[in-house]
C-alpha cells in the first residue's frame, strides 16, 4: 500500500515516466543514480512497477500498460484485454447497463466493461488490490463509470444490477487450483450468485469438467491467437445448455449441435488440428462435419479429410508421409529431404518434441511438420507441412 501511495504522488509519477524503459541489466546503475535525488523506497517502487508494466504489455497493450498500476499477482491473473473486451461486448449486446464485478482484481474486466458503456461496481476484499483497481480506473479516465469497493464479495448486495460477473481466484500458495470448489469463492457460491441476477457470467478454468456445468448455463470456451484462455458460464442468455467455442481475434464462434463422435477413417491428404477452444468445448465433431472428415483415432482430436476446405476452427496440414513410429526412419527421411526446420506436434504420444529433435538432428534449408500420434491405435508419424488454405470462411454464430 505504501509503495502505491508513493507512486501516486507527483514525484512518483514523474519517476515512473523516467524509468519506464529501463532494462533489467540497467536497473542497478539507474537505481544508484536516482537514489541521489529520490528516496530509496520510491526508487525501488518505481523500478518494480516499471518491470510489472513491461510484463503487462502482452495482456493490456503498451498504451494502457504504460499508465496502469500492477501487482505481481495482478499481472499474472488478470484477463487479457482482448478477451475482456469481447466479454464486455456480449454483456452490452444483452442489454446490460450495470454490472457487479465480484473479485475484480486490478480492474481489467471492469475497465473493459466501462469502455463498453457499462457502469461497474468493482469489488475485491484485498486492500491493495482494490486500491490498484481504483488507481487504474482513474488513470484511464474511467472513474466516473467504475466504483471500487473493498469488501468480501459474499457480503455484497447486488440487487439493482443488471448482471453479475464473478472471477474467482484460481491460484493458491501451491499454484493453480483445479477443483472448482476450492476456488475463492467456490464455484457453487458463484453459481448461486448468478442465479439471483437477471444475467451473469462466471469466469472459470478451461479444464472444468463438462459435467460440472449447470444445466441452465451456456458454456463458452475462449481462445486468443490460438491459446485457450478461459471458459465462461453464462446465465440469462436465453440459451441454457448451449456450448460454444469462440476464437479471437474475430470473434468467430462455433455453436455445438449435439453431433455424435465422428467416425474413424483412413488418413487422407489433409490433417486438421482443431483450435484448443474447439477441443475443450467438445466440438471436434462439428468441425469434422464441416470438413466432411473423420478422426485418425477414436481417442485423438485430429481430423483427416481428402479435400482442403477453409475453416477458422482448425489449422490444415498437407500430409506427405505416414510411417510407423521409428526414429531412424524419420531421421533418414528428413536427411533425404534436407529438412532443417522441424516442427514437432504430439497428441497421444509420450515422446517429447525436444527429445525427438535431438535424436534426428535436422539439417538443411527445408521445413516440415511431424505429428506424433496414434492412427487406429498404432503409434504413428505423419509428416507434412501447413496447407495453403483459401480465405477464411465467414464467422458462424
Secondary structure, DSSP 8 states (H G I E B T S, - for coil): -HHHHHHTSHHHHHHHHHHTT--GGGHHHHHHHHTTTS-HHHHHHHHHHHHHHHHHHHHHHHHHHTT----HHHHHHS--HHHHHHHHHHHHHTT--EEEEES-TTSHHHHHHHHTT-EEEEEES-HHHHHHHHHHHHHTT-TTTEEEEES-GGG---TT-SEEEEE-B-EETTEE---GGGSBS-HHHHHHHHHTSSEEEEEE-TT--GGGS-TT-EEEEEEETTEEEEEEEEESSS-TT-EEEEEETTTEEEE--------B----SEEEEE-HHHHHTT-HHHHHHHHT-EESSTT--EEEESS----TTEEEEEEEEEEES-HHHHHHHHHHTTEEEEEEEESS----HHHHHHHH---SSEEEEEEEEEETTEEEEEEEEE----S------
